[in-house]
Amino acid sequence: ARMTAELPHELIYRIAYLALGSLARTVCTEANAVVNVLVRTLTFAPDAPKAVVQSRAARCVAVTKIRLVDVLAVDDMCLAKLLTISTLSSIDVSGCSMLTPLSLARLRASPVDFAARRCWRMWRPSPELGPREVIELQVLALRDNSAEGIQAAFDWASPANQAFTGPASRFGRMIASGFSIMLTSSRARVVCPDDIDEKEVHAKVLFLNDTESETPGRYAAVQTFEWVVSKQEEGDHRGCWMTDAVIPINAPRGTHQPTI
């Protein structure tokens, strides 16, 4: 007599699941490998972890451009690793506030084209920066609401301004007691004139807080200041735009404009 045996249905399903799962994993691995070869531009969200940025960039063997705008996790070590990618031709680290002057030195020494606006820890007074960029950096440093931010903001004051408001510790106490909105606002907007004078610029800075409006990106203007910056004509900072004075002015009721 011929004997036959049937496998339990549960075991059959398990075998099929394992076989199909293995096939699916193989297909996914091969597809990812193809994608990694084809990718030329990488763009990361502001909340991307540093480990994700580094691993993704390392897998894309032909990447030429990386956009890291406002990615908080990017620090000096992370950027140093990215700059070792041989195929990389340009990188945008604007708004990566953890980067320091060490990263700026590495970017300048690298053949890679770069953008690094709004990196307030990275920049020091430099002829490379225009008046709007200087004001943005100083405002961002203030809004960090830290001793480091206060020192950075003080460094952007002109020598005459520093002599009047310094040292940095006194400058910080003055800001905290009389202009605390600069430290606590949720957003700020810098308004520069269309025609930039070669020596002095008067801009407006609106320090804003979120409103209860359902309109996305709408803020209430809490206080507005006139920011006076001038190009230094002598001394160690010759050719650099620096802040001479900040004057409180009346604020409008609200605004719906790009902010920093």
Number of C-alpha atoms within 10 A of each C-alpha: 3 3 4 5 5 6 7 8 9 8 10 11 11 11 12 11 12 11 11 12 12 12 12 12 11 12 12 12 12 12 11 14 14 12 14 18 13 13 16 16 16 16 12 16 13 15 10 15 14 16 12 11 22 15 11 13 22 16 15 22 19 18 22 18 21 21 18 25 21 22 22 19 19 24 16 17 12 16 20 14 12 17 18 11 16 12 15 21 16 17 23 18 22 19 23 24 23 17 25 17 15 13 20 17 11 15 19 11 9 13 12 17 13 19 16 20 21 25 24 29 19 21 21 17 18 15 13 9 17 14 25 18 17 25 27 20 25 24 25 24 27 27 22 17 17 13 14 13 22 23 18 23 25 24 17 25 22 22 19 12 16 17 10 10 16 16 12 17 13 11 17 23 13 14 15 16 9 9 14 16 19 26 20 16 20 15 20 25 20 22 18 16 11 6 7 14 12 9 13 17 20 17 19 21 24 25 27 25 19 15 14 9 10 7 9 9 13 19 23 20 23 18 21 22 19 19 21 18 25 20 22 19 12 9 8 10 16 13 18 23 29 27 27 18 16 16 10 13 13 10 16 12 10 15 15 13 12 12 17 15
